[in-house]
Amino acid sequence: MSALTLLGLGSNVGDALETLTAAVHALDDVDGLAVEDVSGVYETPPWGGVEQEPFLNLVVRARTTLEPHALLAETQLIEAAFGRDRSREVRWGPRTLDIDLLLVGEQVLDTPTLTLPHPRIAERAFVLVPLLEVLPGGALPDGQRLTALLAALAPIEGIELVVRLEDVPGRHVIRPDGPVGGRASFSRPAGEERGPW
């Protein structure tokens, strides 16, 4: 039986857009993993306090028959194929490719190598925004609604829809092509005051 799986992808080294596109194809090529949908690509500020370039992020919705640790091993092989060397990197630093397992069915795990759901989903708007795009109305296994988690992070600033990928597996959901005439942003326009609510 297959499990609904959500994976977060990010890159800020080299041609990040090309890397993310190729990584989606690589994920779909994994035996036991089938990509169903891919969010738009969002440019987001780096997270974790390390000085670096902005990231491009997206979320992949897939189905898998793999156990979570086997899926983790496959994603780490893909990261390595794109040049990621975990032994040389700074925590929360630049990445050629980062693939996070966000949710795997209703699984709740806490092992030395894998925690599910991803332990920082609730802290990261750059994950929640694209996650809600491919899992509208979704919730964590404990019942927390993704929309409530995102609302708790308001105001959401610095997350901009850059583009929607073409020619990627699973892209069957019809959505607007992306921003026309500039990037779409969750940021409040400069000088705009926050309402009384």
C-alpha positions in Angstrom: 0.0 0.0 0.0 1.3 3.5 -0.8 1.5 6.4 1.5 1.0 10.1 0.7 4.4 11.7 1.0 5.4 15.4 1.0 9.0 16.4 0.3 10.5 19.9 0.6 13.3 20.8 -1.8 15.6 23.8 -1.6 18.7 25.1 -3.4 20.8 28.3 -3.4 24.0 27.2 -5.0 24.6 27.3 -8.8 21.5 27.2 -11.1 19.0 26.4 -8.4 16.0 26.3 -10.7 17.7 23.8 -13.0 18.7 21.8 -10.0 15.2 21.7 -8.5 13.7 20.7 -11.9 16.2 17.8 -12.3 15.7 16.8 -8.7 11.9 16.4 -9.2 12.6 14.1 -12.2 15.2 12.2 -10.1 12.6 11.7 -7.3 10.1 10.4 -9.8 12.7 7.9 -11.1 13.0 6.3 -7.7 11.5 2.8 -7.6 8.6 3.0 -5.1 8.0 6.7 -5.4 5.6 8.4 -7.8 5.4 12.2 -8.1 1.7 13.4 -8.1 2.1 17.2 -7.9 4.7 19.9 -7.6 4.2 23.4 -6.1 5.4 26.6 -7.5 9.0 27.7 -6.9 9.4 30.3 -4.2 12.3 32.5 -3.5 12.8 32.7 0.2 15.3 34.3 2.6 17.8 32.0 4.2 16.8 30.5 7.5 19.0 29.9 10.5 21.2 33.0 10.6 23.9 32.0 8.2 24.9 34.8 5.6 24.1 33.4 2.2 22.1 33.8 -1.0 18.3 33.4 -1.0 16.9 29.9 -1.6 14.5 28.6 -4.2 12.1 26.2 -2.5 9.2 23.9 -3.6 7.2 21.0 -2.3 6.6 17.7 -4.0 3.5 15.6 -3.3 4.1 11.9 -4.1 3.0 8.4 -3.2 5.5 5.9 -1.9 5.7 2.2 -1.1 9.1 2.7 0.6 9.6 2.7 4.3 10.6 6.2 5.6 14.3 5.3 6.2 14.6 3.7 2.8 13.0 6.9 1.3 15.5 9.0 3.3 18.4 7.0 1.9 17.1 7.5 -1.7 16.8 11.3 -1.2 20.3 11.5 0.3 21.7 9.6 -2.8 20.0 12.2 -5.0 21.4 15.1 -2.9 24.9 13.6 -3.3 24.4 13.2 -7.0 23.8 17.0 -7.1 27.0 17.7 -5.2 25.9 17.9 -1.6 28.6 16.8 0.8 27.1 16.6 4.3 30.6 16.3 5.9 31.7 19.7 4.6 28.6 21.8 5.1 27.6 24.4 7.7 24.3 23.8 9.5 21.5 25.8 7.7 24.2 27.0 5.3 24.3 27.0 1.5 23.0 23.9 -0.3 23.3 22.7 -3.9 20.2 20.6 -3.0 18.4 19.9 0.2 15.5 17.3 0.3 13.5 17.1 3.5 10.9 14.4 4.2 8.1 16.5 5.6 5.3 14.0 6.0 5.1 10.3 5.1 1.5 9.2 5.5 0.4 9.4 9.2 3.9 8.2 10.4 5.3 9.7 13.5 9.0 8.8 14.0 11.8 10.1 16.2 15.0 8.3 15.5 18.6 9.5 15.4 18.4 9.8 11.6 14.8 10.8 10.9 12.0 12.7 12.6 8.5 12.6 11.1 6.7 14.9 10.6 9.7 17.2 9.9 10.4 18.8 13.3 10.5 22.4 12.0 7.4 22.5 9.7 5.5 24.7 12.1 8.5 27.3 12.2 9.0 27.6 8.4 6.7 29.6 6.2 9.0 28.7 3.3 7.8 25.1 3.8 4.1 25.8 4.7 3.3 28.1 1.8 4.3 25.6 -1.0 3.0 22.7 1.2 -0.4 24.2 1.3 -0.4 24.6 -2.4 -0.1 20.8 -3.0 -2.0 19.8 0.2 -4.8 22.3 0.7 -6.7 21.7 3.8 -3.9 19.4 5.1 -3.0 18.6 8.7 -0.2 17.0 10.6 -0.8 13.5 12.1 -1.6 15.2 15.4 -4.5 17.1 13.8 -2.8 20.5 13.6 -4.1 22.3 10.5 -1.4 23.6 8.1 -3.4 26.8 7.6 -3.3 27.4 11.4 0.4 26.8 11.5 1.0 29.3 8.7 -1.4 31.9 10.3 0.6 31.6 13.6 3.7 32.8 11.6 2.0 36.0 10.4 3.1 38.4 9.0 4.6 36.3 6.2 7.3 38.3 4.6 10.0 37.6 1.9 8.4 34.6 0.3 7.9 35.2 -3.4 6.4 32.9 -6.1 9.0 33.0 -8.9 7.8 30.4 -11.4 5.8 27.2 -11.9 7.9 24.4 -13.4 6.9 23.0 -16.7 7.6 19.5 -17.9 7.8 17.9 -14.4 6.1 14.6 -13.5 2.8 14.8 -11.8 2.0 18.3 -12.9 -1.7 17.6 -13.5 -3.3 20.2 -11.3 -4.3 23.3 -13.2 -3.0 26.5 -11.5 -2.2 29.9 -12.8 1.2 30.0 -14.5 2.7 32.2 -11.9 3.3 35.9 -11.6 2.7 38.1 -14.6 4.5 41.4 -14.5 6.7 40.6 -11.5 6.9 38.2 -8.6 4.0 37.5 -6.3 4.8 38.1 -2.7 3.4 37.5 0.7 5.1 40.7 1.9 3.1 43.7 3.0 3.9 46.7 0.7 6.4 49.1 2.2 4.7 51.7 4.4 1.4 49.8 4.6 0.1 49.7 8.1 -1.2 46.6 9.7 -5.0 46.6 10.3 -6.6 46.6 13.8 -7.4 42.9 13.6 
